[in-house]
Amino acid sequence: MLPKIKVFRWRIGLDILPTYVNIGHIRHNFSTTFLRCKNNEESLIHALKKCPKVCETLIIGGLNNRLLDGNYVRCTDWLEDILRELDSNTAADFFTLLWNYWNNMNKMGNDDPAMMVWERAQILSNEFRIFNLNEPSVIRPTLVCKGWRKHPKDFIKINVDATVLNRNVGYGAIVRDANGFVIAGCYIFENKAIDVVWAELKALTLGLKLALRLNITKIIMESNNATLINTIKTAIRMPLSWAAV
């Protein structure tokens, strides 16, 4: 199953999709009438099961009448009964179909026929299995241990990270000992628009200042930004006059 469809499935489980009913809980005097049916509220269970258009799509997808005719108040109860009937591959097809239907329902312009929605879901599921999951790769991948490894006892590790979103930037650092226990940490938030790499550099600088304040001399700096790491490695290999620039 594609990651974005897994997120969609997770949002269904928590009932946090932007249905009109959910929006109505936030915005006062907001009409919750489902535009397709005109006479029902757009709750999650109605949008994904009870609406005649979604029923048509699900029937084409092969869902039997017993699971379509059942009376459910919550969408999660319906999905639990569905998943008791389906194997993992069929369940992935089912959520892919729902995801395609949801996107088709919310897109601007013309509404695609149910058969077209189902065919699009089938193509997406088949292509994902062909290129990602079902068959083993031609060359067996090299196994790499990516778990946490204990660093030398006399060293302290400082993890730095940053995030940039909508002209806001936050960056911070966490100091851990060789056993992984947190010694100290700090975080700064700024209302400014900067490049992601610059934000990561600010996080690195913050981590070094924290190490200086704690009088730590043996440190391991860790960042998940490859651009920053490669830039620093290149600068270190340069002559001192160039590195200073």
N, C-alpha and C positions, 0 to 999 in steps of 0.2 A: 504494500500500500504506500502510495506517495506520501511524503511527510506532510504536505499541506492538507491532505485528506485525513491524516491522523489528527491534525490540529482541529479540523472540522468535526471529526467524531468526538474529540474531547470537549469542544464547545457545545455540541448537542447534549452530551452527558451532564454538563453543568447548566444547561438551559441559558446560555449567554449569547446565543445568536440574536442579531438585531431584528426580531419579529416586532410587529406593531404593538403587541401586548407588552413586551419588554420595554419598548420605547415609551409606551404610555405610562409605565411605572416611574419614568424619569421626567417626562414632559407633561405638564398639565394641559388639559383640554386637547389632547392628541387623539385623533380618531384611530381606533384599533380595528376598524372594519377591513377585512381581507378584500383587496381590490379584485381578486379573481372571482370570489364567490358572492361578494356584495352583501351577503346576509349572515356572515359569520366573522368572529374575531380571528385575527391572524395570531393564534397561539402556535407554539412549536409543534404540538401533536396534530393540529389542524393543517399546518403548512406542509408537514412531511408525511402525513398518513391519510387524513380525512378528506382533503381537497379532492374533488373528482379528477383534476388534471394529474395530481401526483399518483392517484390510484391507477389511472390509465398507464402511467409510466412504469409503475411497479408491477402491474400485471404483465406488461410486455417483457419486463425483466424476469418473470417467472415466479414471482411471489404468490403462494397459494392463497385461496380465498379465506381460509380459516384465520390466517395471520392478518389479512386485510380487514376482515369483518369484525374482529374482536373489538370490544368497547374498552378503551383505555383513556384515563384522565391525564396521565403523565407520559411523556415520550420515552422516558427511561424504562418504564414498565414494559412498553411495547417492544423496545429494543432488546430487553432481557429475554423476552419470549422468542424474538427473532434469532438471537445468537445461540439459543438452545437448540435450534433447528439446523443452523448452517455450519459448515466447516470453515476453516480459516480463509481458504481461497474464495469461497462463495461470499463470505462476510465482507471480504475486501471489495468484491464486485458490487455488493449491495451498498456499501458506503460510498463507493465511487459513483454509483448511479444517483444516490441522494445528493451528493456534492454537485454533480452536473445539473441535476434538477434545480437545486437551490440557486446556482449561478444563473441558470436560464430564467428562473422566475424573477430574479432581481436585476436583470440586465435591461438597459434602456432600449427602446425600439420594439421590433416584432418579437413575438413569442414563438420559439421553435416547437414543432410538433413533438409529441411524446416519443414517437419512433426515432426521430433524429436525436433526441436527448439520450435514449437508450443506446443507439449505435455509437454515439460519441463516447459514452462511458465504456462500452465494450472495447473500442479501439484503444482508449487510454489504459485500461487494465491489461490488455494483451501486450501492448508495447512495453509497459513497465515490467511485466514478468519476463518478457523476452530479453530485455537489456539489463535487468537488474537482479532478479531473484531466482527464477526457476532452475536454470541450468548452471552447473559449475563453470568457472572460468577456464579458458584453454590452458593457461599457465597458473599453477597453484600459487596463490599470494604468499608472500613472505610474512611469517608471523612476527609481529612486533609487540613487545610488552609496553603498554602505554599507561600502566598503573602507577600509583605513587611509589617513589623509591626514596628511602631514607638517605639524606645527604650526610656528609662527614660530621662527626659530633662537634668539632670545634668551629663549624660554620653556622651562620644564621641565614635562612632563606627569606627574601623579601619578594612577594608577589605584587606586581603593579598592574593596573588595568584602568581603562577609561571608556566612556561612552559619550556619543554626540547625538543629539536629537532636537530638532526644531529650535535651532539657535540657542541651545542649552548644552553645557558640557559638565560632566562630572568625572572626577578621577580620584584614585585612592591607592593606598598601599597597605599590605598586611605583613607583619613580621612573625615568623614562626621559628621555633627551635628545631633541633634534629628529630624530635619525636612528633613533630607536627602541631604542637601546642602553640596557640597564639600568644605572643608576647606584647604586641602593641599594634596599633593601626591608626590610620587617619584618612580623611576624605574631604574633598573640596568640591563645591558646586559653583559654577559661574554662568551668568546669563550673557553668553557671547557666542558668536558663530566662528568656529575654528575647524581646521582640517583634523581628521581622525588621527593621523600620525602625530601631529603636533600635540593633540590631547594625550596620546600615549607617552610622548616625550615629557609632558608635564607630570604625568604619573610617575615616570622613571625618576625625574628630578625630585619629586616629593618623597619617593622611597629613599633616595640617597640622603636627603636632608633628615629624614627620620632616623636613618642609620647613624648619621653624625650626632644627632641629638641623644641617641641611646649609647653613643660611644662604642659602636660595633665596628670592628676592623676587618673581620673575615665574613664576607657576605656572598651569597649567591642571588643575583637578580633574575627574576623570571617574569617574562611578558609573553602574551599570546599573539603579539603583532609582529609578523615576519618582516614587514617592511622596516620597522624600527630596528629590529635586531640586525638585519643585514646592513642597514645604513651605519649602525654603530661599529659593526665588524669591519666594514670598509674604511671607516674613518680611523680606526685603530691601526690598520695596516698602512695608512698614508704616512708620509713624512710629517713631522711635528708642525712645520709651517703651514702645510695644507690642512691638517686636522684642526688647527686653530681657526682657520677661516670658516 
